[in-house]
Amino acid sequence: MANPKITFIGAGSTVFMKNIVGDVLQRPALRDARIALMDINPERLEESAVIAGKLVQTLGTAATIETFSDQRRALDGADFVVVCFQIGGYDPCTITDFEVPKKFGLRQTIADSLGIGGIMRGIRTVPHLWKICEDMLAVCPEAIMLQYVNPMAINTWAIAEKYPAIRQVGLCHSVQGTAYELSRDLEIDPATLRYRAAGINHMAFYLKFEQKQADGTYKDLYPDLHRAYRDDRAPKPSHWNPRQNNKVRYEMLTRLGYFVTESSEHFAEYVPWFIKEGRDDLIEKFGIPLDEYPKRCIEQIARWKREAERYKTADTVEIKDSHEYASEIMNSVWTGQPSVIYGNVKNTGLITSLPEGCAVEVPILVDDSGLQPTHIGALPPQLTALIRTNVNVQELTVAALMNESREHIYHAAMMDPHTAAELDLDQIWSLVDDLLVAHDEWLPEWARLPNRIAAE
């Protein structure tokens, strides 16, 4: 059996590439894989190639590393396609997504998945994902796309809508990452956990959260989570961001009865209740880190510059398990050894209380037959109602992309819970105008404002 070919689109995301390649090369069935790295930034691509080569050297595998500037050539014959890029990067696009809304009094924390920042990122990103799909259908139609790009739900939905033949899954680490955080809060071994989660990306909830007991039975941990919050033993700082605690999510547990899988800083901007003009008491009470994502970007860029210099002269590279699902999926598909992961796929009756066709996050069985999502049924009504407020924004953003309708960008912003709670209709329209002008060179042609408006 030939060795699998794994193509990375956006391989200049060097830290992410390093983590996934390190995971892959530690699996016996994948250790001699053919790795194709593609990026439009030649300097970052070269850095990634050097590090990937040192991973191969460190682990003593026969894997091969090849770099490409041409996307279709990189994809030719691929078995797995890992996608991780950010259209427009931190500078200027992420900066724009924060600074322009701030002029209208609209403050954000992460702005990459929902809200006005997530909408604009989706409009910038999806056309490039569609180009990958076109090339995959031409040169590797049976490959599985492992899509790590935000806004995850919008991207997954848009791919399924336009290119239903593409085998794809949107991947995030929030389900397994949050389970680890909660085990730490409760001071229990994460290996003893059993859980079941479902919803949409960044707004999935643990429908069951249990611990295996010595006698083989399972204990419901929700009473312990409630007690920990009430007794102020939790939440501890998030392992994703030591500056941020989990008070938002614990508070929502007390209101909804279920714990959400995405971080408090993310969740705070998906709802209308935590970030409000003139209510800095809420910001302080719940420890909400405004402008958090730009701060992380600056720190990550500086850290990577230091690490890149060190890697250039190092003979070996340290390797740690990333806890991402990518290598687990590849191993199961390639060997037939089954695994269960959490991923984002098209809703084909999987969650019956959410719209057919939207992107849902559910457990997925993976083996040599591919990806087999789990039927969940209806969610508790309060969870369904909250999730639908986010699905509305995703649906309108996908409609804007599918129909090449600039008007639907305004409609999506109008329906966003946080934006609508802070701004009136005239402000929302003006905000979208300003963002379309600021992002002009990164947008598809149909989304650009006419010159007469842009010039005003």
N, C-alpha and C positions, 0 to 999 in steps of 0.2 A: 504494500500500500504506500503510495507516494506521501511525502510529507505535506501537511497543509500549508496553503499560502494565506498569510494574514496581511491585509493592507490597512495601513493607518492613513486616513485623510485628515490633515491637520496635525501631522506628526511634529510640527514645531511646538506643539504643547508638550514640551520635553518632559516635564515632571510626570504628567499623566502617562505619556508613552513609556517612560522608564518603569512606572509601576506595573502597567499591563504586560509589557514584554517580560519583566522580571517574574510575574506570576506564570505566564505562559511557559517560559523556559524551564520552570521547576516541575512541570508536569511531564512524566515519561513519554506520553503519546505525542506531545507537542514540542519537545525539547529541540528537535532538529527542524523546526518550521522554517519556511521561507518568509522572511519579513520584508515587506515593501513599505517604505516610508515616503509619503508625499506631502509637500507643503509649498506654498507660494513664496515663502521667505527663505532664501538660500542659506543665510547665516544660521537661522534657527534649525533648518533641516540638517545642516552639517553637524551642529552640536548634537542633535538627536542621534544621528548616525554614529558619531563617536561613542556616545554613551551606550547605545544598543550594542555596538561592537564589544565594548568592555563588559557588558552583561554576558555576552556569549563567552568571552574569554574567562570571566570569573567562574561561570558555571561549567565550562569545559564541554559545551555542546557543539554540534555540527550545524547549528542554525546559520542561515545566510542573511545578510543585510544588504538591501539595495535601495537607493534613493531615486526619487522621481520628481520632476517639476510638472510633468504631464499627467493629469488625473486618470485618463482612460488607460494609458500604458501601465500605470501603477495598479489599476483594478483588473487588468487582463488575467483571467484564470484564477481569481481570488476565491477562496472558500469562505473567508470571513472578512468583513469590512468594518473597521472600528473608526467611528467618526467623532472627532472632538476639535472643534474650531470656534472662534468667536469673530464673526464678521464685523469689521471696523475696530476690533480690539478695545482695550481699555481707553486708549487715547487715539481717536477722539470720541468714539461712540458711547462708551460707558459714561464718560465724563458728561457728555451731552444729555444722556438719559437722566442724570441727576440734576445738573445745573439748570436746565431749562424749566423743568417742573417746579424747582425751588423758587423761581421768580414769581410763580403764581401762588406760592404758599403751600405747595404740595411736597411733603417730605417723604422720603423712602428709605428703606434699609438695604435691600439687595437689588431689586428692580430688574431681575433677569427672567422671571417666569410668568408673572401676571402684572397687573397694573399698567400704567402708561409705558413704563420701561420695558416690561415683558412684551407688550403689543408691538412696540417699535422694533425690538430685537427679533420678534417673529417675522415681521415684514422684511427685515434685512436678511434673515437667515434662510427661510424656507426655499426661496428660489435657488440657492446654492445646493441645498439638500436634494431638490428635484433634479439638478444637473448630475449629481452623483447617481441618482436612480436611473436616469437616462443612460449613463455610461455602464452601469451595472447590467441593465437589460441587454446591452449590446455585447458585453465581453465576459460577464460572470452572472448570468441570470439566476443561478441556483444559490448564489452566495447569501449568507445571512448578514444583514446590517445590524451592528451593535451601536446604537445611536446614543451618545452621551452629551448631546448639545441641548442647551436651554434656549428658548422655552420648551421643555420636553413635551408637554401635552399638546401644544399647538403644532410642534414639528411632527410628532407621531401621527396626529389626526390628519395633517395636510399630506403626508406621504401616503397614508392609507387611502385617502380620498382620490389622489391623482394617479398613484402608481400602486394599485392593489396587488399586483403580482410580486412586488418586492417582499421578500421575507425579512421582516424587521422586528426589532424590539427596542424600546427606549429604556435606558438603564440609569438608575440612580442608587445612591447608597443610603438613602434615608431610612428605609425599613429596617435593615440589619443594623445600621448605625444607631438609630434611636433605641432599638431593643438592647443594645449594649449599654447605652447611657442609663436606661431605666434599671438594668440589673445592677449598675454601679450605685445608683440612688438607693436601691433597696439592699445593697451589700449582699448580693447573692451571685452565684456562679452563672454566667451567661449560658454555659453549656446545658444548664438544667431548664432553660426556657422552652416553652412551646407557644407559638402565637399564630394568629391568622389575621391578616390585614387586607383591606380593600378600599378602593375609592378612586381618586385621580392622583397624578403625580403631585407631590407636595401637599396634598390634602387627602391622603388615605388615613384610615383609622384602624387601630387594633380592635377587631371584633372579639377576639379572645386573647388574653395575655395570662399565661399560666406557668407554674413551676412544677416540675416532676418531683414527687416525694419519694422517700426511701421505700415505701411499700408499693411503688409503681403507679399510684394515683396522681392526679394533677390538682394543684391548688390554684384557685382564681386569685390573681395578684392585684386586681383592681381595688379591693378594700385596703390593701397595704399602700398603694399609690395615693389614694385619698388621705390616708392617715399620715403618710410622710409629708404631704403638702400642708396639712392642717397643723402638724407638729413642727413645721418649719425645718424638717430634716432634709427636705428636697425643695426646690431643685438645686443641684450642684451646677457649676459652670459646664457648658457644653464642650465636649471634646473636639468639636469642629472649631470652636472659638472660645478660648478661655475667658474672654471679656464678657461673654454673654451667658446669662443663666436661662433657665427654662420656665420662668414664671408665667409667661403667656400661655404656654401649652398646659401647664398644670391648672391654670385658671379655667381654661376651656374644658378641661376634664371635669371640673366641678359643675360646669354649665351644661355640657352635652352628655356626660357619662362615659365618654370614650377618649382615648389619648391619640393625638394626631402624630403622624410619623415624620413630619418635617419640622425643622428648627423653629424656635420662637421668633427669631429675627425675620425669617421668611414669613411665618404665619401672620405676624403683626400687620403686614401690608396687604394681606389677602382679604381682610375683613375691615369693617368701618369703625371698630370699637377702641382701638389702642393708640393710633397716631392721629391726634386731632389738634387743629390750630387753637392756641390758647390753653391747652391742657397739658402743659409740661409736667404736671403732677402725675399723669398717667405714664409718661415716658420714664420718670424716675421710679414710680411704684413698680413697674413691670420690667425695668432694666432694658429698655428698647434701644438698641444701638443704631441711631440714625446715621445715614451715609456710611454704613458698614462695608459695603462691597468695594467702593473706591479705596478705602483704607486697606482692605485685604489685598487688592490688586497692587498697590504701591509696595506693600510689604513683600508680596510674593515676587515681584519683579526684582527688588533689591536682593532678596534671598537667592533667587536663581542666578543672578550675576555673580554672586560670591561662589555658589556651588559650581557653576559652569567653569570658572577659572580653576577650581580645585580638580574637577574631573579631567581637565585637559592633560594634567600631569600625573594623575593617579593611574596605577597599573590595574587596579580592580575597583569595582563599584559595590557598595553595600546593598544588600537585597533584603527587603522585608515584604511579607504578604500584605497586599493592599486591601483585601476584603472586598474588592470589586467583583462583580459577577462574570466579567468577560471570559476569563480563562476557564471558569467552571462550565459555562455554556459551550465553549469550543471543545472542551474535553468530552462532555456528554454527547455532543453531536458526532464527534470524530470516533469515539470508542463505543458508544451505546450505553455507557455507564450512566444511569439516570441520576438526575439532580432536580431540586426544586429551587427556583429563584423567584424574585419579585420583579416584574417588568411591566412596561406600558405597551398596550396593544389596542387594536380596534375593539370597541364594545360590540360583540356579536351575540347579544343576549347574555353576556357574562354577569353584568350587574343590571338587573331588570328595572331598577328604579331610576337609572340614568339613561339619557338618550341613546338610541341605537346609533352606532357609528362614531361616537365620541371616543377619546382616548382614555382608557381606564388602567389602573394599576392593580394587578391581581397576582396570586401565586401562579407559577407556570412550571409544568413538568417539562424537562428537557431530556431528550435521548436521541438516538440516531434517526428518529422520525422527525426531529425538529422541535419546534416550540408548541406546546399544547396547554393553552390557558385554562384555568380552573373556573367553573361556573360558581358564582357566589349567590345569585338571587337578589332579593331586595335588601337594601341597607336600612337601618333604622331611619324613620322619617326625618328626624332632626338633622341627621348627617346628610341625607339626600338633599334636603332643602338648602343647607349651607353650600354643599358641593355644586349645586346647580348655579349658584351665583357666580362661581368661577367658570363653569362650563359655558355660560352665556357669553362671557368675554372671549373664551377660546373659539367658540363657534363663529362669532362675528369676525374674528381675525382670520380664521380659515376661509370664511366666505369672502372676505376682502381679497385674499390671495387667489382663490379659485376663480372668482368672477372678475378679477382685476378691477375691483371697485374701491376707489379711494374713500367714498362715502362711508363704507362699512368700517374703516379705521376710526372715524369719529363715533360711529355707533358703538364700537367695542369700548372705546374710552368712556363713553356716556354710561355704559352698563357696569363699568368696573366699580366694585363696592367702595374701595378706599377713595378713588377719584371722585365719585359721585357724592360721597359724604363731605368732601372738602370744597368742591368747586361748583359753581353754577354752570348752566349750559353755555353761556357766552364765553366763560373762562375755559371750559373744556374745548370748545371749538378753536379758540385762540391758541391754547396750549398745543393742540395737534398741529395747527398751522405752523407754529414756531418750530416744532420738532421736525416736521416734514422739510422745512427750509434748511434746518441745521444738518439733517442727515442726507441731504439731496444726493450726494455722489454715491451713497451706499444703498440707495433704494432702487427697486425696479422702476422702469420708465413710467408705468401707469400710476405709481404712487406719488410721483413728483408733482408739486404744485405748478400750475401755469406760471410763466414768467411774470405776468402782471401782478399776481398775488405775492410771489416770492420777492419781488422788488419793492413792495410797500414797506 
